[in-house]
Amino acid sequence: MAADTAARPGEAQQDLHRPSATRFSPEEEAALLSESNADKSTANELFRSAQYSQAISVYDRALAAVPNYLEYEIAVLKSNIAACHLKLSDWNAAVEEATKSLEALDRLETPPASKSDDDDDDGVGVGGSDGAPFRTPGNNGNGLDKHLHHAAAAPNTDHDDGGVVELADDEENEAEALQKIEKDDRRKDDIKRIRTKALMRRARAKSEQGGWGNLQGALEDYQTLSPLSSSLAPSDAKIVNTALQSLPARVAAAKEKEMGEMMGKLKNLGNGFLKPFGLSTDSFKFEKDEKTGGYSIGMNG
């Protein structure tokens, strides 16, 4: 088994996923993922047969087997759980799980702290749990040229006499760099796909929750999805476009309603303070200064 300091699957709360300094061995990690994937497949079947509560339980079991540094696998399961809660009309839980999925993806896409200026940085940062490279400033988009330059074009200093510099054989290094870039591109596509699903699910749940804050949040999620419309399924693209047309009016109405309710509560509070003095908020008038936007208070005549 893994060392005691490894990130144990299912340990404490699965919400607090962070990379651990000590990880499972490749063999242990593969065994845990195999166990998790088996449970996920069972949960998928339960979802397809409309057994949503049972599916949530099995997705949770699959989540418990995943090492807590595998953010992508965590994000997928959290998004699936959010989909179950949507089917059960449990909007609060759907928002919570979809948000956790997005947070896991955010952590996966966040590159590690860069080295100091004195370090020999080749412009290719270490990526997520799969070691894929991140784009960094000064690497012309994918860092391949600079990576190959550092890896394969180092001068032979044993015979550095100011003449022609001998270059190392770079075929193996080039193939390795290309493989890393291809793997990184595939992972980016996977992350984009899961992020889109989680955003769609969270936006739907917030829209169903109602209220000024929730509707505003739903609008922001749909606005994030709007540039991706060309890559969405036609049904999802239609949902996004319809929401972007209808939500602004719903947000404005909810804002007006909640502001009115808040002002009513403040008025009642003020009347409570003024009553011992034989006054009420109706005894005062508020006049807006159109130049400054401020208000002045005066007594009603």
Rosetta blueprint (number, residue, H / E / L):
1 M L
2 A L
3 A L
4 D L
5 T L
6 A L
7 A L
8 R L
9 P L
10 G L
11 E L
12 A L
13 Q L
14 Q L
15 D L
16 L L
17 H L
18 R L
19 P L
20 S L
21 A L
22 T L
23 R L
24 F L
25 S L
26 P H
27 E H
28 E H
29 E H
30 A H
31 A H
32 L H
33 L H
34 S H
35 E H
36 S H
37 N H
38 A H
39 D H
40 K H
41 S H
42 T H
43 A H
44 N H
45 E H
46 L H
47 F H
48 R H
49 S L
50 A L
51 Q L
52 Y H
53 S H
54 Q H
55 A H
56 I H
57 S H
58 V H
59 Y H
60 D H
61 R H
62 A H
63 L H
64 A H
65 A H
66 V L
67 P L
68 N L
69 Y L
70 L L
71 E H
72 Y H
73 E H
74 I H
75 A H
76 V H
77 L H
78 K H
79 S H
80 N H
81 I H
82 A H
83 A H
84 C H
85 H H
86 L H
87 K H
88 L L
89 S L
90 D L
91 W H
92 N H
93 A H
94 A H
95 V H
96 E H
97 E H
98 A H
99 T H
100 K H
101 S H
102 L H
103 E H
104 A H
105 L H
106 D H
107 R H
108 L H
109 E H
110 T L
111 P L
112 P L
113 A L
114 S L
115 K L
116 S L
117 D L
118 D L
119 D L
120 D L
121 D L
122 D L
123 G L
124 V L
125 G E
126 V E
127 G L
128 G L
129 S L
130 D L
131 G L
132 A L
133 P E
134 F E
135 R L
136 T L
137 P L
138 G L
139 N L
140 N L
141 G L
142 N L
143 G L
144 L H
145 D H
146 K H
147 H H
148 L H
149 H H
150 H H
151 A H
152 A H
153 A L
154 A L
155 P L
156 N L
157 T H
158 D H
159 H H
160 D L
161 D L
162 G L
163 G L
164 V L
165 V L
166 E L
167 L L
168 A L
169 D L
170 D L
171 E H
172 E H
173 N H
174 E H
175 A H
176 E H
177 A H
178 L H
179 Q H
180 K H
181 I H
182 E H
183 K H
184 D H
185 D H
186 R H
187 R H
188 K H
189 D H
190 D H
191 I H
192 K H
193 R H
194 I H
195 R H
196 T H
197 K H
198 A H
199 L H
200 M H
201 R H
202 R H
203 A H
204 R H
205 A H
206 K H
207 S H
208 E H
209 Q H
210 G L
211 G L
212 W H
213 G H
214 N H
215 L H
216 Q H
217 G H
218 A H
219 L H
220 E H
221 D H
222 Y H
223 Q H
224 T H
225 L H
226 S H
227 P H
228 L H
229 S H
230 S H
231 S H
232 L L
233 A L
234 P H
235 S H
236 D H
237 A H
238 K H
239 I H
240 V H
241 N H
242 T H
243 A H
244 L H
245 Q H
246 S H
247 L H
248 P H
249 A H
250 R H
251 V H
252 A H
253 A H
254 A H
255 K H
256 E H
257 K H
258 E H
259 M H
260 G H
261 E H
262 M H
263 M H
264 G H
265 K H
266 L H
267 K H
268 N H
269 L H
270 G H
271 N H
272 G H
273 F H
274 L H
275 K H
276 P H
277 F H
278 G L
279 L L
280 S L
281 T H
282 D H
283 S H
284 F E
285 K E
286 F E
287 E E
288 K E
289 D L
290 E L
291 K L
292 T L
293 G L
294 G L
295 Y E
296 S E
297 I E
298 G E
299 M E
300 N L
301 G L
